[in-house]
Amino acid sequence: MSKFLSKKYENLEPYTPGEQPKDMAYIKLNTNESPFSPTKKAMSAVKKQALLSKLYPDPEQTVLTKKVADYLGVKKEQVLMTNGSDEILNFAFMAYCDSSNPAVFADITYGFYSVFAFINGVPTKVIPLKDDFSIDKTDYYNARGTIFIANPNAPTGLTLTLADIEDILKNNLNNIVVIDEAYVDFGATSAIKLIDKYDNLLITRTFSKSRSMAGARLGFGVANEKIIKDLNAIKYSTNPYNVNRMSAILGAYSIDDERYYEKCIQKVIFARNYAKEELDKLGFELTDSKANFLFAKHPKISGETLYEKLKEKGVLVRHFNKERTKDYVRITVGTQKEMTVLIQKIKEIIQN
């Protein structure tokens, strides 16, 4: 880093995204992307919007916001579109965390939470998961800070029930509770129905996973109107034109093409269940993931070694080198064909 960087960032540990190697063609199961493309109709609409790139996009995203609100069964004033769900999460850190309101989150969860806390200069309260990687909801009662919970959690894929989430909300009526639902479409229950009941709830969602738009960077937040006004104030103070034209139209068409994406989700769930059964036969220990990835370890091979040997064989998975997770790999669920290849490569590794 240069000598000019502010000293407030000298201990910054940036978020590390999944690797994107270019040395060969890999089966890419390391960044929780969808293995399916957007529809041809959507891509055609994107090309038309590209011709209008000389003009700023609608800062309010009127059409897309209305489509998302109608799809979720909420009012348009309860939705804010953002540049990926990372942006709405960062807005929440900016709006609701400060020296007297720490950010509260698990020790094993989405890695960006700790980065957002540091870069926004707010203290943290890190709560360890239980030995089985599940969340004890009572650990979050009266947290006296802004709570961030990924549901399903990453990288474990484990979920809280709607009743659990409601209990956390009831026991934090003076604090914001952020439920990060990036993976909710693959088997968890959304807390959307609670936003009119609890004024301290903010839900964040993304189009990256179940709607095949990781490269388009589109997300949104859902909450009561007052919270959305708060977050809009942050947006208009940082990046009013935060959602580009092409991503917005792609998102709108993904709502219109709901049947296609539901079929894609079911294919991912089928492939996830297949891979889970096969890994179980091979002696792996797995969490009960309800996301588009598996979290697995084998008693006879370290997580790092499995990651490295799979990479040598042209398959990328994710390894997190922290004490509680170092024995595990996180495996994104790809197509059925990709998961079949994965299982074959793992057999070759553990049987040699």
RAJO-V718706 format. One record per residue. N is the residue number from 1. SS is DSSP state (H for helix, E for strand, L for the rest). Layout:
N&SS + N&SS
This chain:
1&L + 2&L + 3&L + 4&L + 5&L + 6&L + 7&H + 8&H + 9&H + 10&L + 11&L + 12&L + 13&L + 14&L + 15&L + 16&L + 17&L + 18&L + 19&L + 20&L + 21&L + 22&L + 23&L + 24&L + 25&L + 26&L + 27&E + 28&E + 29&L + 30&L + 31&L + 32&L + 33&L + 34&L + 35&L + 36&L + 37&L + 38&L + 39&L + 40&H + 41&H + 42&H + 43&H + 44&H + 45&H + 46&H + 47&H + 48&H + 49&H + 50&H + 51&L + 52&L + 53&L + 54&L + 55&L + 56&L + 57&L + 58&L + 59&L + 60&L + 61&L + 62&H + 63&H + 64&H + 65&H + 66&H + 67&H + 68&H + 69&H + 70&H + 71&H + 72&H + 73&L + 74&L + 75&L + 76&H + 77&H + 78&H + 79&E + 80&E + 81&E + 82&E + 83&L + 84&H + 85&H + 86&H + 87&H + 88&H + 89&H + 90&H + 91&H + 92&H + 93&H + 94&H + 95&H + 96&H + 97&L + 98&E + 99&L + 100&L + 101&E + 102&E + 103&E + 104&E + 105&E + 106&E + 107&L + 108&L + 109&L + 110&L + 111&L + 112&H + 113&H + 114&H + 115&H + 116&H + 117&H + 118&H + 119&H + 120&L + 121&L + 122&L + 123&L + 124&E + 125&E + 126&E + 127&E + 128&L + 129&L + 130&L + 131&L + 132&L + 133&L + 134&L + 135&L + 136&L + 137&H + 138&H + 139&H + 140&H + 141&L + 142&L + 143&L + 144&L + 145&E + 146&E + 147&E + 148&E + 149&E + 150&E + 151&L + 152&L + 153&L + 154&L + 155&L + 156&L + 157&L + 158&L + 159&L + 160&L + 161&L + 162&H + 163&H + 164&H + 165&H + 166&H + 167&H + 168&H + 169&H + 170&H + 171&L + 172&L + 173&L + 174&L + 175&L + 176&L + 177&E + 178&E + 179&E + 180&E + 181&L + 182&L + 183&L + 184&H + 185&H + 186&H + 187&L + 188&L + 189&L + 190&L + 191&L + 192&H + 193&H + 194&H + 195&L + 196&L + 197&L + 198&L + 199&L + 200&L + 201&E + 202&E + 203&E + 204&E + 205&E + 206&E + 207&L + 208&L + 209&L + 210&L + 211&L + 212&L + 213&L + 214&L + 215&L + 216&L + 217&L + 218&L + 219&E + 220&E + 221&E + 222&E + 223&E + 224&L + 225&H + 226&H + 227&H + 228&H + 229&H + 230&H + 231&H + 232&H + 233&H + 234&H + 235&H + 236&H + 237&L + 238&L + 239&L + 240&L + 241&L + 242&L + 243&L + 244&L + 245&H + 246&H + 247&H + 248&H + 249&H + 250&H + 251&H + 252&H + 253&H + 254&H + 255&H + 256&H + 257&L + 258&H + 259&H + 260&H + 261&H + 262&H + 263&H + 264&H + 265&H + 266&H + 267&H + 268&H + 269&H + 270&H + 271&H + 272&H + 273&H + 274&H + 275&H + 276&H + 277&H + 278&H + 279&H + 280&H + 281&H + 282&L + 283&L + 284&E + 285&E + 286&E + 287&L + 288&L + 289&L + 290&L + 291&L + 292&L + 293&E + 294&E + 295&E + 296&E + 297&E + 298&E + 299&L + 300&L + 301&E + 302&L + 303&H + 304&H + 305&H + 306&H + 307&H + 308&H + 309&H + 310&H + 311&H + 312&H + 313&L + 314&L + 315&E + 316&E + 317&L + 318&E + 319&L + 320&L + 321&L + 322&L + 323&L + 324&L + 325&L + 326&L + 327&L + 328&L + 329&E + 330&E + 331&E + 332&E + 333&L + 334&L + 335&L + 336&H + 337&H + 338&H + 339&H + 340&H + 341&H + 342&H + 343&H + 344&H + 345&H + 346&H + 347&H + 348&H + 349&H + 350&H + 351&L + 352&L
